[in-house]
Amino acid sequence: MKYGELKEREIINVNTGEKLGIFGNCDLDIDISNGQITSLLISENSSFFSFFSKQEEYVVIPWEKIVKIGKDTIMISL
């Protein structure tokens, strides 16, 4: 699957129904020894004023917590 196919998909926690973000707005943690994605990093500072924040804070979602990649959403279990 290509990044372009994923970037607009919403990330949803299947346990709470909470929308956590959009895949295209996430950072990826990649293991440089094997090129595998190890986790998604979703910014907690998503407002306009976060631009002025000195430190970025993330929700870290291990890749193995992804339950299903659907047509419009990525379902995770936290």
CORWOGI-V458243 format. One record per run of one state. SS is the DSSP state (H for helix, E for strand, L for the rest). FROM is the first residue (numbers start at 1). TO is the last residue. Records with the same first field share a line. If there is no record, write none. Layout:
BEGIN
SS=FROM-TO  FROM-TO
END
This chain:
BEGIN
L=1-2  7-9  14-18  26-26  32-35  44-47  53-57  70-72  77-78
H=3-6  23-25  48-52  63-65
E=10-13  19-22  27-31  36-43  58-62  66-69  73-76
END
